[in-house]
Amino acid sequence: MTVRKRVLMVALLTAVALSAHGFGIGLAFGLEPVGGLPGTNAFLSVKPNGSPLLWGLGFTVGSEQISIGLTGDYWFTNEQLVGVLNYYLGLGFYVGYARMNDENDIQLGGRVPIGLNIFPLSPLELFLELAPTFTQRIADPFKFPDFNFGLQGSLGFRFWSR
């Protein structure tokens, strides 16, 4: 079973388990041309209904690399832009870990999620997000400052239970 199929199965099982609590849960896939930080290839996102908080867990698994990323975002706004198209804007944090070629890399930073979302069917949300990032790398040897600017991009969906 492929990694993407496993992630989809976990997301769907979690959605069923959390449906009584009013959550939006889904998957996002990293937009490779945009790039990003560790953990952007596949992303599980959870957003409590009526809350401005959104949590995400992302990972990348390859033959020579394993990366895990965690995000927490606070949406300041999520409002109608035009017709059925909405926009959101927030501020969040990012923690990433990558192991590549026997070297460890940890990144801590902030992000500014900017996105568009639409609800084409009652429980289904589709979204496109870009998030500029500001990151401090923690590696061996540790250097400060070792800042990086980046951009995360994702395209995804969430199923909502209300």
GROMACS elastic network, one bead per residue, 0.5 to 0.9 nm:
[ bonds ]
;  ai    aj funct       b0    kb
    1     4     6  0.83848   500
    1     5     6  0.64316   500
    1     6     6  0.67902   500
    2     5     6  0.52806   500
    2     6     6  0.63646   500
    2     7     6  0.87712   500
    3     6     6  0.50760   500
    3     7     6  0.62042   500
    3     8     6  0.86273   500
    3    42     6  0.89929   500
    3    61     6  0.79402   500
    4     7     6  0.50897   500
    4     8     6  0.61578   500
    4     9     6  0.85950   500
    4    42     6  0.73341   500
    5     8     6  0.50673   500
    5     9     6  0.61330   500
    5    10     6  0.86463   500
    6     9     6  0.50656   500
    6    10     6  0.61823   500
    6    11     6  0.85390   500
    7    10     6  0.51512   500
    7    11     6  0.60748   500
    7    12     6  0.86130   500
    7    27     6  0.81536   500
    7    42     6  0.78908   500
    7    43     6  0.84561   500
    7    44     6  0.77286   500
    8    11     6  0.50532   500
    8    12     6  0.61472   500
    8    13     6  0.85879   500
    8    26     6  0.83817   500
    8    27     6  0.73507   500
    8    44     6  0.88096   500
    9    12     6  0.52431   500
    9    13     6  0.61576   500
    9    14     6  0.85083   500
   10    13     6  0.51769   500
   10    14     6  0.59964   500
   10    15     6  0.84709   500
   11    14     6  0.51249   500
   11    15     6  0.60515   500
   11    16     6  0.87107   500
   11    25     6  0.70439   500
   11    26     6  0.62130   500
   11    27     6  0.72281   500
   11    44     6  0.69483   500
   11    45     6  0.88332   500
   12    16     6  0.63544   500
   12    17     6  0.87121   500
   12    25     6  0.83005   500
   12    26     6  0.78612   500
   12   159     6  0.89766   500
   13    16     6  0.52212   500
   13    17     6  0.62901   500
   13    18     6  0.87163   500
   14    18     6  0.60350   500
   14    19     6  0.83311   500
   14    25     6  0.78615   500
   15    18     6  0.52404   500
   15    19     6  0.57892   500
   15    23     6  0.77740   500
   15    24     6  0.78097   500
   15    25     6  0.59603   500
   15    26     6  0.78887   500
   15   159     6  0.74591   500
   15   160     6  0.82954   500
   15   161     6  0.82429   500
   16    19     6  0.52773   500
   16    20     6  0.82362   500
   16   161     6  0.89922   500
   17    20     6  0.74168   500
   17    21     6  0.88172   500
   18    21     6  0.55361   500
   18    22     6  0.71253   500
   18    23     6  0.65330   500
   18    24     6  0.89327   500
   18    25     6  0.86850   500
   18   161     6  0.81864   500
   19    22     6  0.57462   500
   19    23     6  0.63701   500
   19    24     6  0.85211   500
   19   160     6  0.77541   500
   19   161     6  0.51373   500
   19   162     6  0.76869   500
   20    23     6  0.81218   500
   20   161     6  0.71491   500
   20   162     6  0.79612   500
   21    48     6  0.79814   500
   21    49     6  0.81791   500
   21   161     6  0.75855   500
   21   162     6  0.78415   500
   22    47     6  0.89334   500
   22    48     6  0.62972   500
   22    49     6  0.51910   500
   22    50     6  0.85348   500
   22   160     6  0.70394   500
   23    46     6  0.68339   500
   23    47     6  0.57206   500
   23    49     6  0.50883   500
   23    50     6  0.88662   500
   23   159     6  0.81017   500
   23   160     6  0.57882   500
   23   161     6  0.56827   500
   23   162     6  0.72017   500
   24    45     6  0.79313   500
   24    46     6  0.56901   500
   24    47     6  0.50087   500
   24    48     6  0.61799   500
   24    49     6  0.65823   500
   24   123     6  0.87056   500
   24   124     6  0.89090   500
   24   125     6  0.85187   500
   24   158     6  0.55872   500
   24   159     6  0.53620   500
   24   161     6  0.65251   500
   24   162     6  0.86515   500
   25    44     6  0.73903   500
   25    45     6  0.56386   500
   25    47     6  0.64642   500
   25    48     6  0.85901   500
   25   157     6  0.80770   500
   25   159     6  0.54650   500
   25   160     6  0.66273   500
   25   161     6  0.88219   500
   26    43     6  0.82973   500
   26    44     6  0.58694   500
   26    45     6  0.54599   500
   26    46     6  0.68075   500
   26   125     6  0.88452   500
   26   156     6  0.73086   500
   26   157     6  0.53883   500
   26   159     6  0.59955   500
   26   160     6  0.87533   500
   27    42     6  0.71323   500
   27    43     6  0.54993   500
   27    45     6  0.60559   500
   27    46     6  0.89851   500
   27   155     6  0.84933   500
   27   156     6  0.54879   500
   27   157     6  0.56701   500
   27   158     6  0.65354   500
   28    40     6  0.85855   500
   28    41     6  0.82080   500
   28    42     6  0.60096   500
   28    44     6  0.64629   500
   28    45     6  0.72736   500
   28    58     6  0.87095   500
   28   127     6  0.84547   500
   28   128     6  0.87931   500
   28   154     6  0.58020   500
   28   155     6  0.53504   500
   28   157     6  0.63883   500
   28   158     6  0.85209   500
   29    32     6  0.88924   500
   29    40     6  0.69658   500
   29    41     6  0.54788   500
   29    43     6  0.60437   500
   29    44     6  0.89650   500
   29   153     6  0.83393   500
   29   154     6  0.53022   500
   29   155     6  0.55130   500
   29   156     6  0.60671   500
   30    33     6  0.88960   500
   30    34     6  0.81917   500
   30    35     6  0.76787   500
   30    36     6  0.80639   500
   30    39     6  0.85881   500
   30    42     6  0.62595   500
   30    43     6  0.76414   500
   30   152     6  0.74327   500
   30   153     6  0.57418   500
   30   155     6  0.67249   500
   30   156     6  0.87870   500
   31    34     6  0.56098   500
   31    35     6  0.66505   500
   31    36     6  0.85335   500
   31    40     6  0.80542   500
   31    41     6  0.76797   500
   31   152     6  0.77462   500
   31   153     6  0.51932   500
   31   154     6  0.52359   500
   31   155     6  0.69727   500
   32    35     6  0.51224   500
   32    36     6  0.80363   500
   32    40     6  0.85650   500
   32    41     6  0.77761   500
   32   153     6  0.78952   500
   32   154     6  0.87593   500
   33   153     6  0.86585   500
   34   130     6  0.85843   500
   34   150     6  0.89717   500
   34   151     6  0.65021   500
   34   152     6  0.65085   500
   34   153     6  0.58744   500
   34   154     6  0.87879   500
   35    40     6  0.80559   500
   35   150     6  0.77577   500
   35   151     6  0.64255   500
   35   152     6  0.60743   500
   35   153     6  0.70606   500
   36    39     6  0.83228   500
   36    40     6  0.64792   500
   36   131     6  0.89171   500
   36   132     6  0.89008   500
   36   133     6  0.82892   500
   36   150     6  0.59293   500
   36   151     6  0.51222   500
   36   153     6  0.70297   500
   37    40     6  0.64179   500
   37    67     6  0.89579   500
   37    69     6  0.78801   500
   37    96     6  0.71606   500
   37   107     6  0.82353   500
   37   133     6  0.85213   500
   37   135     6  0.89235   500
   37   150     6  0.72880   500
   37   151     6  0.77942   500
   37   152     6  0.68305   500
   38    41     6  0.82985   500
   38    58     6  0.79903   500
   38    59     6  0.70113   500
   38    60     6  0.69869   500
   38    66     6  0.84538   500
   38    67     6  0.51347   500
   38    68     6  0.60788   500
   38    69     6  0.58802   500
   38    95     6  0.88437   500
   38    96     6  0.56506   500
   38    97     6  0.65352   500
   38    98     6  0.61516   500
   38   107     6  0.83904   500
   39    42     6  0.69881   500
   39    43     6  0.73768   500
   39    57     6  0.76378   500
   39    60     6  0.51319   500
   39    61     6  0.87493   500
   39    66     6  0.84981   500
   39    67     6  0.52276   500
   39    70     6  0.77840   500
   39    96     6  0.68792   500
   39    97     6  0.80086   500
   39    98     6  0.82169   500
   40    43     6  0.64618   500
   40    57     6  0.89725   500
   40    58     6  0.56605   500
   40    59     6  0.61219   500
   40    60     6  0.66490   500
   40    67     6  0.85960   500
   40    68     6  0.83917   500
   40    69     6  0.73705   500
   40   152     6  0.72598   500
   40   153     6  0.80048   500
   40   154     6  0.77789   500
   41    58     6  0.70109   500
   41    59     6  0.61902   500
   41    60     6  0.53819   500
   41    61     6  0.84431   500
   41   154     6  0.86081   500
   42    57     6  0.84103   500
   42    58     6  0.54736   500
   42    59     6  0.57097   500
   42    60     6  0.67005   500
   42   154     6  0.89569   500
   43    56     6  0.64716   500
   43    57     6  0.55242   500
   43    59     6  0.65952   500
   43    69     6  0.86807   500
   43   154     6  0.85789   500
   43   156     6  0.86542   500
   44    55     6  0.83018   500
   44    56     6  0.55185   500
   44    57     6  0.52143   500
   44    58     6  0.61928   500
   45    54     6  0.70245   500
   45    55     6  0.56614   500
   45    57     6  0.65483   500
   45    58     6  0.85160   500
   45   157     6  0.89377   500
   45   158     6  0.76443   500
   46    53     6  0.88008   500
   46    54     6  0.58871   500
   46    55     6  0.52642   500
   46    56     6  0.63403   500
   46    57     6  0.88415   500
   46   158     6  0.81474   500
   47    50     6  0.85785   500
   47    51     6  0.71992   500
   47    52     6  0.79493   500
   47    53     6  0.62383   500
   47    55     6  0.63465   500
   47    56     6  0.87409   500
   47   158     6  0.88636   500
   48    51     6  0.54825   500
   48    52     6  0.80031   500
   48    53     6  0.70582   500
   48    54     6  0.72667   500
   49    52     6  0.85545   500
   49   160     6  0.79682   500
   49   161     6  0.80682   500
   49   162     6  0.71066   500
   50    53     6  0.89099   500
   51    54     6  0.80126   500
   51    74     6  0.87955   500
   51    75     6  0.86832   500
   52    73     6  0.79793   500
   52    74     6  0.53690   500
   52    76     6  0.69918   500
   52    77     6  0.81178   500
   52    78     6  0.86523   500
   52    90     6  0.87716   500
   53    72     6  0.71332   500
   53    73     6  0.56696   500
   53    75     6  0.63908   500
   54    71     6  0.81082   500
   54    72     6  0.58361   500
   54    73     6  0.51330   500
   54    74     6  0.65052   500
   54    75     6  0.77110   500
   55    70     6  0.76096   500
   55    71     6  0.57871   500
   55    73     6  0.64587   500
   56    69     6  0.80407   500
   56    70     6  0.56829   500
   56    72     6  0.64263   500
   56    73     6  0.84403   500
   57    68     6  0.74586   500
   57    69     6  0.57928   500
   57    71     6  0.65200   500
   58    67     6  0.81636   500
   58    68     6  0.57707   500
   58    70     6  0.63001   500
   58    71     6  0.82812   500
   58    96     6  0.89826   500
   59    66     6  0.74774   500
   59    67     6  0.53494   500
   59    69     6  0.60295   500
   59    70     6  0.88050   500
   60    65     6  0.74825   500
   60    66     6  0.56934   500
   60    68     6  0.66194   500
   60    69     6  0.87921   500
   60    98     6  0.88298   500
   61    64     6  0.82213   500
   61    65     6  0.61101   500
   61    67     6  0.66180   500
   61    68     6  0.88357   500
   62    66     6  0.62070   500
   62    67     6  0.88490   500
   63    66     6  0.82040   500
   64    99     6  0.82712   500
   64   100     6  0.59295   500
   64   101     6  0.64141   500
   64   102     6  0.88933   500
   65    98     6  0.70751   500
   65    99     6  0.57018   500
   65   101     6  0.72389   500
   66    97     6  0.82744   500
   66    98     6  0.57114   500
   66    99     6  0.53987   500
   66   100     6  0.67540   500
   67    96     6  0.71903   500
   67    97     6  0.55128   500
   67    99     6  0.63745   500
   67   100     6  0.84388   500
   68    95     6  0.83490   500
   68    96     6  0.56792   500
   68    97     6  0.52619   500
   68    98     6  0.64640   500
   69    94     6  0.70887   500
   69    95     6  0.56160   500
   69    97     6  0.63699   500
   69    98     6  0.85981   500
   69   107     6  0.89784   500
   70    93     6  0.82624   500
   70    94     6  0.58287   500
   70    95     6  0.52596   500
   70    96     6  0.64053   500
   71    92     6  0.69714   500
   71    93     6  0.56525   500
   71    95     6  0.65754   500
   71    96     6  0.87209   500
   71   111     6  0.86394   500
   72    91     6  0.85678   500
   72    92     6  0.53947   500
   72    93     6  0.55190   500
   72    94     6  0.68730   500
   73    90     6  0.64024   500
   73    91     6  0.56326   500
   73    93     6  0.65625   500
   73    94     6  0.88655   500
   73   111     6  0.81037   500
   73   112     6  0.82348   500
   73   113     6  0.75118   500
   74    89     6  0.84966   500
   74    90     6  0.53130   500
   74    91     6  0.54390   500
   74    92     6  0.59183   500
   74   113     6  0.89439   500
   75    78     6  0.69257   500
   75    88     6  0.66741   500
   75    89     6  0.56110   500
   75    91     6  0.65604   500
   75    92     6  0.84236   500
   75   113     6  0.80955   500
   76    88     6  0.75105   500
   76    89     6  0.58810   500
   76    90     6  0.50992   500
   76    91     6  0.76108   500
   77    87     6  0.77890   500
   77    88     6  0.53134   500
   77    89     6  0.55691   500
   77    90     6  0.69921   500
   78    86     6  0.67098   500
   78    87     6  0.55697   500
   78    89     6  0.68164   500
   78    90     6  0.89152   500
   78   116     6  0.89833   500
   78   117     6  0.88701   500
   79    85     6  0.87215   500
   79    86     6  0.53691   500
   79    87     6  0.56753   500
   79    88     6  0.65441   500
   80    83     6  0.71604   500
   80    84     6  0.69816   500
   80    85     6  0.60736   500
   80    87     6  0.63559   500
   80    88     6  0.89110   500
   81    84     6  0.77393   500
   81    85     6  0.56096   500
   81    87     6  0.59556   500
   81   116     6  0.86658   500
   82    85     6  0.53003   500
   82    86     6  0.69394   500
   83    86     6  0.81059   500
   84   117     6  0.87143   500
   84   118     6  0.61927   500
   84   119     6  0.73843   500
   84   120     6  0.82562   500
   85   116     6  0.69142   500
   85   117     6  0.61218   500
   85   118     6  0.51738   500
   85   119     6  0.81443   500
   86   115     6  0.83674   500
   86   116     6  0.56125   500
   86   117     6  0.51846   500
   86   118     6  0.60803   500
   86   119     6  0.89605   500
   87   114     6  0.75051   500
   87   115     6  0.55533   500
   87   117     6  0.60883   500
   87   118     6  0.86991   500
   88   113     6  0.77253   500
   88   114     6  0.58096   500
   88   115     6  0.52338   500
   88   116     6  0.63734   500
   88   117     6  0.77852   500
   88   129     6  0.89894   500
   89   112     6  0.72306   500
   89   113     6  0.57318   500
   89   115     6  0.66198   500
   90   111     6  0.83950   500
   90   112     6  0.56803   500
   90   113     6  0.52913   500
   90   114     6  0.67231   500
   91   110     6  0.75086   500
   91   111     6  0.60074   500
   91   113     6  0.63339   500
   92   109     6  0.86289   500
   92   110     6  0.56611   500
   92   111     6  0.51051   500
   92   112     6  0.61865   500
   92   113     6  0.73836   500
   93   108     6  0.76549   500
   93   109     6  0.56631   500
   93   111     6  0.56611   500
   93   112     6  0.85152   500
   93   133     6  0.87723   500
   94   107     6  0.76878   500
   94   108     6  0.57170   500
   94   109     6  0.50477   500
   94   110     6  0.56543   500
   94   111     6  0.67734   500
   94   133     6  0.82747   500
   94   134     6  0.89664   500
   94   135     6  0.80018   500
   95   106     6  0.74272   500
   95   107     6  0.56792   500
   95   109     6  0.65768   500
   95   110     6  0.87563   500
   95   135     6  0.88730   500
   96   105     6  0.80077   500
   96   106     6  0.55807   500
   96   108     6  0.65407   500
   96   109     6  0.88029   500
   97   104     6  0.73072   500
   97   105     6  0.56902   500
   97   107     6  0.64436   500
   98   103     6  0.81068   500
   98   104     6  0.58270   500
   98   105     6  0.50830   500
   98   106     6  0.64834   500
   98   107     6  0.85948   500
   99   102     6  0.63695   500
   99   103     6  0.55132   500
   99   105     6  0.63351   500
   99   106     6  0.89299   500
  100   103     6  0.53441   500
  100   104     6  0.66964   500
  100   105     6  0.81623   500
  101   104     6  0.85283   500
  103   139     6  0.85484   500
  103   140     6  0.84813   500
  104   138     6  0.89303   500
  104   139     6  0.66473   500
  104   140     6  0.77762   500
  105   137     6  0.70979   500
  105   138     6  0.63078   500
  105   139     6  0.51987   500
  105   140     6  0.80320   500
  106   136     6  0.84679   500
  106   137     6  0.58700   500
  106   138     6  0.50206   500
  106   139     6  0.63158   500
  107   135     6  0.61223   500
  107   136     6  0.56560   500
  107   138     6  0.59152   500
  107   139     6  0.84692   500
  108   134     6  0.84250   500
  108   135     6  0.54696   500
  108   136     6  0.53784   500
  108   137     6  0.65936   500
  108   138     6  0.78010   500
  109   133     6  0.69555   500
  109   134     6  0.53952   500
  109   136     6  0.59702   500
  109   137     6  0.86062   500
  109   147     6  0.89976   500
  110   132     6  0.84729   500
  110   133     6  0.56991   500
  110   134     6  0.53307   500
  110   135     6  0.64959   500
  111   131     6  0.58494   500
  111   132     6  0.55984   500
  111   134     6  0.64026   500
  111   135     6  0.85737   500
  111   151     6  0.86233   500
  111   152     6  0.86904   500
  112   130     6  0.81734   500
  112   131     6  0.50443   500
  112   132     6  0.55408   500
  112   133     6  0.66935   500
  113   129     6  0.66082   500
  113   130     6  0.59663   500
  113   132     6  0.70421   500
  113   133     6  0.88630   500
  113   152     6  0.86906   500
  114   128     6  0.85883   500
  114   129     6  0.56964   500
  114   130     6  0.54442   500
  114   131     6  0.58858   500
  114   132     6  0.84704   500
  115   127     6  0.68670   500
  115   128     6  0.55184   500
  115   130     6  0.62116   500
  115   131     6  0.82222   500
  116   126     6  0.83739   500
  116   127     6  0.55604   500
  116   128     6  0.53661   500
  116   129     6  0.65004   500
  117   125     6  0.66343   500
  117   126     6  0.55211   500
  117   128     6  0.65335   500
  117   129     6  0.85666   500
  118   121     6  0.89771   500
  118   124     6  0.84098   500
  118   125     6  0.56399   500
  118   126     6  0.54030   500
  118   127     6  0.65405   500
  119   122     6  0.65964   500
  119   123     6  0.74591   500
  119   124     6  0.56398   500
  119   126     6  0.63581   500
  119   127     6  0.89337   500
  120   123     6  0.85851   500
  120   124     6  0.65684   500
  120   125     6  0.69019   500
  120   126     6  0.76508   500
  121   124     6  0.53185   500
  121   125     6  0.76006   500
  122   125     6  0.82656   500
  122   159     6  0.89992   500
  122   160     6  0.82654   500
  123   158     6  0.81107   500
  123   159     6  0.53356   500
  123   161     6  0.66640   500
  123   162     6  0.82796   500
  124   157     6  0.69775   500
  124   158     6  0.59297   500
  124   160     6  0.63629   500
  125   156     6  0.83880   500
  125   157     6  0.53923   500
  125   158     6  0.50886   500
  125   159     6  0.63041   500
  125   160     6  0.75747   500
  126   155     6  0.78117   500
  126   156     6  0.58701   500
  126   158     6  0.66245   500
  127   154     6  0.81281   500
  127   155     6  0.58455   500
  127   156     6  0.53880   500
  127   157     6  0.60008   500
  127   158     6  0.82611   500
  128   153     6  0.76560   500
  128   154     6  0.58793   500
  128   156     6  0.65721   500
  128   157     6  0.88432   500
  129   152     6  0.79775   500
  129   153     6  0.55576   500
  129   154     6  0.52679   500
  129   155     6  0.64562   500
  129   156     6  0.85538   500
  130   151     6  0.68150   500
  130   152     6  0.56595   500
  130   154     6  0.66435   500
  131   150     6  0.83680   500
  131   151     6  0.55605   500
  131   152     6  0.50206   500
  131   153     6  0.63184   500
  131   154     6  0.88088   500
  132   149     6  0.74147   500
  132   150     6  0.58367   500
  132   152     6  0.63544   500
  132   153     6  0.87263   500
  133   148     6  0.79772   500
  133   149     6  0.55934   500
  133   151     6  0.55992   500
  133   152     6  0.71621   500
  134   147     6  0.69719   500
  134   148     6  0.58628   500
  134   150     6  0.65319   500
  134   151     6  0.87512   500
  135   146     6  0.81476   500
  135   147     6  0.54422   500
  135   148     6  0.50489   500
  135   149     6  0.63111   500
  135   150     6  0.78843   500
  136   144     6  0.79970   500
  136   145     6  0.70393   500
  136   146     6  0.55521   500
  136   148     6  0.63767   500
  137   142     6  0.81160   500
  137   143     6  0.79820   500
  137   144     6  0.83688   500
  137   145     6  0.82747   500
  137   146     6  0.56438   500
  137   147     6  0.64636   500
  137   148     6  0.74896   500
  138   141     6  0.81301   500
  138   142     6  0.57088   500
  138   143     6  0.72732   500
  138   144     6  0.84753   500
  138   146     6  0.78711   500
  139   142     6  0.51245   500
  139   143     6  0.75745   500
  140   143     6  0.82321   500
  142   146     6  0.85297   500
  143   146     6  0.58277   500
  144   147     6  0.79643   500
